[in-house]
Amino acid sequence: MKLENKNILLGVAGGIAAYKSLELVRLLTKQNAVVNVVMTEHAEKFIGRMSFQALSGNPVLADTFDLVSGVEIKHIALPDDASIAVIAPATANIIGKIAHGIADDLLTTMMLAMTKPVLLAPSMNVHMYDNRVVQDNIARLRQLGYHFIEPNEGWLACGYEGKGRLAEPDQIVDEIELLLTRKDFQGKRVLVSAGPTREYLDPIRFISNPSSGKMGYAIARAARMRGADVTLVSGKVNIKPPYGVHYVEVESAHQMFEQVNASFRKTDCIIMSSAVSDFTPSSTSPQKIKKTADHLDISLERTRDILSSVSKGKGDRIIVGFAAETENVEQYAREKLRQKNMDMIVANNVTEKNSGFEADTNKVIIIGRDGTTEDFPLMRKTDLADVILDRIASLFARS
Ligand SMILES: Cc1cc2nc3c(=O)[nH]c(=O)nc-3n(C[C@H](O)[C@H](O)[C@H](O)COP(=O)(O)O)c2cc1C
């Protein structure tokens, strides 16, 4: 968990979206982050301290002059200890005050003492957000190195529609993680393929596999966190694409082939974690196939091999493949690595419990082009994503 033991100072200002910050605290503490909440006086008109206190497990701070306990001045000590400060929701008022160095309450005073990254999540009525004064304050703060997560568009609590909704709590968590992650993939363009393909027999039936996309999505998210410019080409899955990646959805092996090949030349590294069908029906019925006969023979033909195709134009690019096998895992993986001119292959036995398709965990062997083989214990796919990226980072460092 990336945010484990990270000290997060969460400022809550007096906006209608203050209640959403409770969910933010829950998501952060779920990752074992240490959250200290500071509320403005006006925030307490919208929501009480008790809920923040219960969810964060820490006392909520609000009064500047309550702070001196013993020799510790908390409006200095808390910012010193924090890895990052986040203000969600950030009102037009607090943005204006921070932009002009006003320190008339605990939160704004702390912001002047803060030397670590500060992330503001504005939320307000669309006209307030569009107001030149607010926009000038945001621009001024951005120039000074403050970070913003833009509000979303949609229906606003004030009855208006437009830009002004607080970014979703999971989006804010992503942004926090992004700001706190080392950027060893900065400037690298990474293409990830994920999920299953569908080969249609008729308009409503298809041949597919149980790939959930979890492994590829975890890699795409982790690569983005580490600074990469990520393109994710994905078959249809039931999970949300990570924020901040270029997302391309496909259905068939043919579409996957086309889209991967279209992006491939503009990337430095390709990680093929999708489960692409090796065969497709020789013809697709334009109408639903009726159950008129006792038997139905389906003729299948080979799909085009994506890895073989990209490996022909490999150049300096790093190619990483996956091998999902049910037997002789290491042997088949070694053959695939060699045949397809890959730099690294991640192999797993998909029949093993809690590993492979659909699971949140995976147990893999990683084999390098130089023959090095690493056998990993069962681990979360989110952690494995970073293990794979660590190996790719070393390959980049060597090239
Ligand atoms: C019902 C209600 C909802 C409000 N919602 C917002 C809001 O979403 N965003 C905002 O910037 N101000 C909002 N305000 C105005 C702020 O509460 C007001 O500017 C206040 O001074 C902000 O104080 P603070 O920034 O110190 O918390 C709202 C006011 C009321 C009465």
PDBQT file of the ligand as one rigid body, heavy atoms in Angstrom, charges set to zero:
ROOT
HETATM    1  C1  LIG A 401     -25.263  26.383   1.944  1.00  0.00    +0.000 C 
HETATM    2  C2  LIG A 401     -23.921  26.955   1.572  1.00  0.00    +0.000 A 
HETATM    3  C3  LIG A 401     -23.109  26.255   0.718  1.00  0.00    +0.000 A 
HETATM    4  C4  LIG A 401     -21.869  26.750   0.357  1.00  0.00    +0.000 A 
HETATM    5  N1  LIG A 401     -21.095  26.020  -0.497  1.00  0.00    +0.000 NA
HETATM    6  C5  LIG A 401     -19.906  26.529  -0.898  1.00  0.00    +0.000 A 
HETATM    7  C6  LIG A 401     -19.100  25.796  -1.815  1.00  0.00    +0.000 A 
HETATM    8  O1  LIG A 401     -19.442  24.673  -2.235  1.00  0.00    +0.000 OA
HETATM    9  N2  LIG A 401     -17.930  26.339  -2.201  1.00  0.00    +0.000 N 
HETATM   10  C7  LIG A 401     -17.511  27.556  -1.760  1.00  0.00    +0.000 A 
HETATM   11  O2  LIG A 401     -16.442  28.002  -2.178  1.00  0.00    +0.000 OA
HETATM   12  N3  LIG A 401     -18.262  28.257  -0.866  1.00  0.00    +0.000 NA
HETATM   13  C8  LIG A 401     -19.433  27.779  -0.428  1.00  0.00    +0.000 A 
HETATM   14  N4  LIG A 401     -20.183  28.500   0.459  1.00  0.00    +0.000 N 
HETATM   15  C9  LIG A 401     -19.671  29.765   0.955  1.00  0.00    +0.000 C 
HETATM   16  C10 LIG A 401     -18.624  29.546   2.039  1.00  0.00    +0.000 C 
HETATM   17  O3  LIG A 401     -19.181  28.778   3.107  1.00  0.00    +0.000 OA
HETATM   18  C11 LIG A 401     -18.131  30.887   2.574  1.00  0.00    +0.000 C 
HETATM   19  O4  LIG A 401     -17.425  31.569   1.538  1.00  0.00    +0.000 OA
HETATM   20  C12 LIG A 401     -17.252  30.734   3.787  1.00  0.00    +0.000 C 
HETATM   21  O5  LIG A 401     -16.771  32.005   4.166  1.00  0.00    +0.000 OA
HETATM   22  C13 LIG A 401     -16.064  29.813   3.526  1.00  0.00    +0.000 C 
HETATM   23  O6  LIG A 401     -15.264  29.772   4.672  1.00  0.00    +0.000 OA
HETATM   24  P1  LIG A 401     -13.950  28.885   4.749  1.00  0.00    +0.000 P 
HETATM   25  O7  LIG A 401     -13.281  28.951   3.439  1.00  0.00    +0.000 OA
HETATM   26  O8  LIG A 401     -13.114  29.494   5.830  1.00  0.00    +0.000 OA
HETATM   27  O9  LIG A 401     -14.349  27.526   5.159  1.00  0.00    +0.000 OA
HETATM   28  C14 LIG A 401     -21.421  27.991   0.869  1.00  0.00    +0.000 A 
HETATM   29  C15 LIG A 401     -22.236  28.683   1.752  1.00  0.00    +0.000 A 
HETATM   30  C16 LIG A 401     -23.470  28.186   2.089  1.00  0.00    +0.000 A 
HETATM   31  C17 LIG A 401     -24.334  28.966   3.051  1.00  0.00    +0.000 C 
ENDROOT
TORSDOF 0
